[in-house]
Amino acid sequence: MRRATQRDVARAAGVSQAAVSMVLSGGTSPSISTETHERIVKAAAELGYTPNRFAQALRTSRTMTIACVVPDISNPFYPALMRGVQSVTDGENYDLIAFNTDGTPDRERHFLAWARQGRVDGVVGVFFTLRASDFRPLVESGVPVVRIESSKKQGGPIAIDDIYVDSRAAAEAVTNYLTSRGHTRIAMVAGRGGPQGTRVEGYKAALLAAGGTPHVVIVDEFSEAGGLGAAETVLASGYKPTAIFAANDLMAIGVMQALRERGIEIPGEIAVVGFDDISAAKLVTPPLTTVTQFQRDMGVKAAQILMHRLRGPRGEAGTAIEMPFGLIERNST
């Protein structure tokens, strides 16, 4: 069967081959309306058109590849985020690759050096240790960057775009929810780095405002093992919590394991709340109360902003867009 060409797409869409080339290479032009753009994309899909990526890269000096950078590919929070990014990049004929950094400075800087070699056209990522200034050489080389952040951002002179959920406000909302249910002895467990700082700040602020005494245990990992160990530390401390707030769902699942091993009833004796609403949160026993960040929507928005950068001026100032969070109440509280 003959492979569909851009000429075939142009004929089916009733437009010029130049317009097809512009749209399918990810470009834009004031002369191409939204309706025409959609007609071209639809015709290409119906004909099964697939671009010759090697020839396209030579012609446009683009790799047609986007990197999605995450600190822990095994954390169930990140696949939904990546699926959101991919839902956009697929429609723009970009391939998506994942890059795992373990959230360490060495791995994050290794990624920057790798990206500066012209391996990708754009980056969507979660970075725990890099500052905006670290991205300046990459952005100035023509590779746009959209960061997924856990605290408020304001944009800046460097053309880096941020998508963020206000983790401090979300942690305050969780703590206020628990105090409204009569809990004043609320412990918090968290792993080092990443969103730990803002979530702990929100918890402390809300608990102090309610007249409670914060009790925080920080361990090395945002993982089930980390949550289990942190819960054991809390239980051995003499604090005697009636609720434990874990900084992510994996840790919350570890907390629940530690409580079950000690025969402590959830939520009768100790309530448990997590953060992230990973797929396992509704499957554990009892189902876990948690915070959703609508991570797929975050991925979609980040990719849309990245595509805008790839089509338009690269030197515009950085932007910051706040995304919503929501409290999902289940039986663990």
C-alpha positions, 0 to 999 in steps of 0.5 A, a space after each residue: 500500500 502506498 504511503 500517504 504524502 503531504 501532497 495527498 493531505 493537501 488535496 484532501 484538505 483543499 489547501 496548499 502543500 506549503 500549508 500542510 508542511 507548515 502545520 504538520 511540522 508544528 509551525 504556525 502562520 497568520 494565514 492559516 486559520 484554526 479551522 484550516 489547521 484542524 482540517 489539515 490535521 483531520 485529513 492527515 489522520 484519516 489518510 494515515 499520514 506519518 512524517 519522515 522524521 529524518 527528512 523533517 529534522 534535516 529540513 527544520 533543524 528540529 528533532 520533533 522530540 519533547 522530553 518529560 523529566 520526572 524525579 521518580 518514574 516508578 511513582 504512580 503520580 507521574 504517568 498521568 502527568 506524562 499522559 497529559 503531555 503526550 495527549 498534546 504532543 501526539 497531536 502535534 507530531 512530536 514524540 515524547 521521551 521520559 527522563 528519570 533524574 531521581 531528584 538529585 543535583 547530579 542527574 538533573 544537571 546531567 539532563 541539562 547537559 544532555 539536552 543542550 546537545 540538541 537532543 530535544 526541541 522542548 522540555 516539560 519537567 519536575 526539577 527538585 534542585 535546579 534554579 531558573 538561572 540554571 536553565 538560561 543556557 538551554 532556553 537561550 539555545 532555543 529549547 523552551 522549558 515548562 516546569 511543574 512546580 509545587 509552590 507559588 511562582 510569579 514568572 520572570 525575565 528568563 523565558 521559562 514557564 511554570 505550572 504550579 499547584 499551591 502545595 502550601 495552601 493544599 496542606 493547609 486545607 488538609 489540616 483544616 479538614 482534620 481539625 474540623 473533624 476534631 483532630 488536634 494531635 496531627 502528625 505529619 510525615 514527609 520525604 526530603 526535597 521536592 514538595 516537602 518544604 511547602 507542604 510542611 509549612 502549610 500543615 504547621 501554619 494551619 495546625 498552630 492556628 487551630 491551637 495544635 502542636 506540630 509534630 513532623 518526621 522527615 525521612 529520606 524517601 517519598 515512598 511506602 518504606 519511607 512512610 512506614 519508617 516515619 510512622 514507626 518513629 511517630 508512634 514511638 515518640 510519645 506524641 500519640 496522634 489521632 491523625 497522620 498527614 503524609 506528604 504523598 500517597 505512597 508514604 500514606 500507604 506505608 503509614 497505613 501498613 505500620 498502623 495495621 501491623 500494630 493493630 491500630 484501627 484506621 480511622 477509628 484510632 488514627 486517621 490517615 490522609 495522603 497527597 496526590 490521589 494516585 490510582 492505588 489511593 482508592 484501592 487500599 483498605 480503607 480507601 485513602 483520603 487525599 489531595 488530587 492535583 489533577 495531574 493529567 490536566 497539568 500535563 496537558 496545560 504544560 504541553 500546550 504552553 510548550 507548543 505555543 513557545 515552539 510556534 511563537 517568539 522565544 524571548 517573551 518573559 516567563 509566565 506562571 499559571 496556577 492549577 487547582 487542587 481538590 480534597 478527595 474524602 474517603 474512608 481513611 478519615 
